[in-house]
């Protein structure tokens, strides 16, 4: 069978790659074309467009890049028509994917959505479009099943969280070898995860680096995103002796003592690696002012949202400054605070279900197509 998959950012590339591997196991003769990234390309199939050309975050940024986005939608539709897939699988990335889903439904291509748009956070009125345009929805957060089924009467499958798979299946690294490979000394490591998009990194990295001098007993290591070159990061370093490791975030987290993390999927990844973290977010001022008025969630990090309480400290916009970052980082380096965090992390992992999200989703998709 022929599968067309659309993922528009780094996390979607990760989950898409594991889903593709599971599809190939379930359907060895599968033909797959996709929008995604390097990980999906390694899994097989044919890459149409890389997510680094798609990722625009924030209201203002989307408006400034509207022409590019519309051209990408036009390209995507033409490519789908040429490929004639048996199914389109959408992975998160709702602004783009819901437009394609509406069109696909109109021309009769089955639509499966893996990793729900976060309409419980904002744009809840998208439920109307989802009910109309999505044939099957696979959700990865435990509270999403009740949200869709009890609140909106739309049946969904809770498949567990694919990050459990991604972390469980990775190739483990030897800490001594890792430190030697990247010329790291014996000091404990504080990982800096400033995001994957240029807009995020530009806002966050300088704030994070401002506290380095206050922690001489630690070494700070930047987790470079696979979609960005070192030259982009270099402008923020200002001759500081900061280590930079590209495209090895999981290996870095596996040896880190603490982390400063930009809000997003990385907050959950860090928690699943049992690394105490401070969550940071500072966006475009206009985008933030708009978001503040339409998003009613109590928290911005997935860790706190899933646990429904403040497990990790969130420093947002004005609170995200070197003074507060320094204070909160000191806290999570203390024994008592660390122990409480690690206890909560264990509860968090149990809430997310066990391994097998990718295989379960692939099985459901393939079985539905065979009927």
Residue, then its C-alpha position, 0 to 999 in steps of 0.5 A: x500500500x502507499x502511504x503519504x506522511x506529513x511531519x513539519x518539525x523535529x519532534x514529528x520527524x522523530x515520531x514519524x521515523x519510528x512510525x515508518x519503521x513500524x509500518x514497514x514491519x507490518x507492511x513490508x511492501x509499503x511505499x512511503x512518501x513524506x514531508x519530514x527530516x533526516x530520521x524519517x529519511x533514514x527509515x526509508x521512503x522518499x523525502x519530498x520536503x525537509x521540515x527545516x523549510x517549513x518550521x515557522x513559529x508564532x503568530x507574527x512569524x507565520x504572517x511574515x512567511x505566509x506566501x511560502x506556507x501557501x506555496x508549500x500547501x500547493x506543492x503538497x497537494x500536487x505531489x499527493x495527486x501524483x503519488x495517489x496514496x491509499x492513506x495520508x498520515x498527519x503528524x501534529x503540525x496542525x496549521x498546515x496539516x488540517x488544510x491538507x486534511x480538508x482537501x484530502x477528505x473532499x477528494x476521498x483519500x482516507x485521513x489518519x492523524x497521529x499525535x493530535x493537534x493541541x486543541x485543548x490548549x487553544x483553537x478548541x473550535x478546530x474540533x469541528x474541522x477534525x470531526x469533518x476531515x479526520x477519519x481516525x485520530x491517535x492520541x499520545x497524552x492520557x488526558x486527550x482521550x477524555x477531552x475528545x470522547x467525553x467533551x466532544x463525542x469524537x472517538x480516538x485511540x490512546x496509543x501511549x507516548x512515542x517518546x517512550x519508544x524513542x528513548x527505549x530503542x536508542x543505542x546507549x552511550x558509554x559516559x566515559x567514551x562520550x566525554x572523551x569523544x567531545x573533550x568533556x572534563x570530569x565536571x558534572x554537565x548542565x545541558x542547554x536545550x534552546x530549541x530547534x528553530x532559529x527564532x527560539x534559539x535567538x531568544x533563548x540561548x543568550x539568556x541561558x548562557x548568561x548564567x554560565x559564570x555563576x556555576x564554575x563547578x559545572x560544564x555547560x553543553x549546548x544541544x545543537x538541533x540537527x536542522x541548524x549549523x554550528x555557525x548559527x550558534x557561534x554568534x551567541x557564544x562571545x568567546x565563552x568556553x562552551x561545549x557544543x554537541x550537534x544532533x546527540x541530544x539523547x546522549x547528552x541528556x543521558x549523562x547530564x546532571x541538570x538542564x535548561x530547556x526551552x518549552x516544547x517536546x524537549x521538556x518531556x524528553x528531559x523528564x523521561x531521562x530523569x534529568x532535573x530541569x528548568x523550563x524557559x520560554x521567551x517569544x516574539x513580544x507580539x506573538x506572546x501578547x496574542x498567545x497570552x490572551x487566547x491560551x488558558x492553560x495553567x502550564x506551558x510544559x508537557x511535564x506539568x500539563x500531564x501531571x496537572x501540577x507544577x513539577x518543573x519550574x516554568x520561567x515565561x517571558x519576563x520571568x525568563x531572565x538570568x537572575x531567575x534562571x540562576x536561582x532556579x538552577x541552584x534549586x534543582x542542583x540541591x539534593x532535596x529538590x532533585x529527589x522530589x523531582x525524580x519521584x514525580x518523573x517516575x509517576x509521569x512515566x507511568x501515566x504515559x503508558x509503556x513502550x509500543x506506541x509506534x507499533x500499535x499505531x502502525x498496526x491500527x492504520x494498516x489493519x484499517x486499510x486492509x478492511 
